[in-house]
């Protein structure tokens, strides 16, 4: 379940990046839609990093040993 939430967040980050790219290509300048999409992507990325740190701390995910 925890890993599915992480995958959903990662896919949301990719979709948000695609929305920003589409807004950039369509309008050929910075727009509010692109700014909001990139801001949302940054917030999702920070949330994903925090979620990964909490998951590692509580033992829900484990890092690989190389």
C-alpha distance (Angstrom), angle and dihedral (degrees) to the residues before:
residue distance angle dihedral
X1 . . .
X2 3.79 . .
X3 3.79 92.3 .
X4 3.80 91.0 49.4
X5 3.80 89.7 55.9
X6 3.80 89.5 51.0
X7 3.82 91.4 49.5
X8 3.82 90.8 48.6
X9 3.81 90.3 52.1
X10 3.80 90.8 48.6
X11 3.80 91.6 50.7
X12 3.81 89.9 48.0
X13 3.80 89.3 53.4
X14 3.81 90.6 52.3
X15 3.82 92.4 47.7
X16 3.80 91.0 49.1
X17 3.79 90.0 51.2
X18 3.81 89.5 50.7
X19 3.80 91.3 51.1
X20 3.80 90.1 51.9
X21 3.81 91.2 48.7
X22 3.80 91.5 49.5
X23 3.83 91.1 49.7
X24 3.82 90.2 48.7
X25 3.80 94.7 49.4
X26 3.79 94.7 43.4
X27 3.80 98.5 47.4
X28 3.84 99.8 30.2
X29 3.80 91.4 -144.1
X30 3.75 138.5 60.9
X31 3.76 111.3 -70.8
X32 3.77 137.0 -178.3
X33 3.80 90.8 -109.8
X34 3.80 91.8 55.6
X35 3.80 91.9 45.4
X36 3.81 92.2 50.5
X37 3.81 92.2 47.2
X38 3.80 92.8 50.7
X39 3.81 91.9 45.3
X40 3.80 89.5 50.5
X41 3.80 89.8 49.1
X42 3.80 91.6 52.7
X43 3.81 90.7 49.5
X44 3.81 90.8 49.7
X45 3.80 91.1 48.2
X46 3.80 92.1 51.7
X47 3.80 89.8 47.2
X48 3.81 91.0 50.5
X49 3.80 92.1 50.5
X50 3.81 91.3 49.8
X51 3.80 90.4 47.0
X52 3.80 90.7 51.3
X53 3.80 91.6 49.2
X54 3.81 91.4 50.0
X55 3.80 91.1 46.4
X56 3.79 91.4 52.4
X57 3.81 91.5 45.6
X58 3.82 93.9 51.9
X59 3.80 94.5 40.5
X60 3.80 96.9 -111.8
X61 3.80 90.3 124.9
X62 3.77 128.6 22.2
X63 3.78 128.7 -154.5
X64 3.77 119.9 -122.1
X65 3.76 117.3 -107.5
X66 3.78 112.1 -132.4
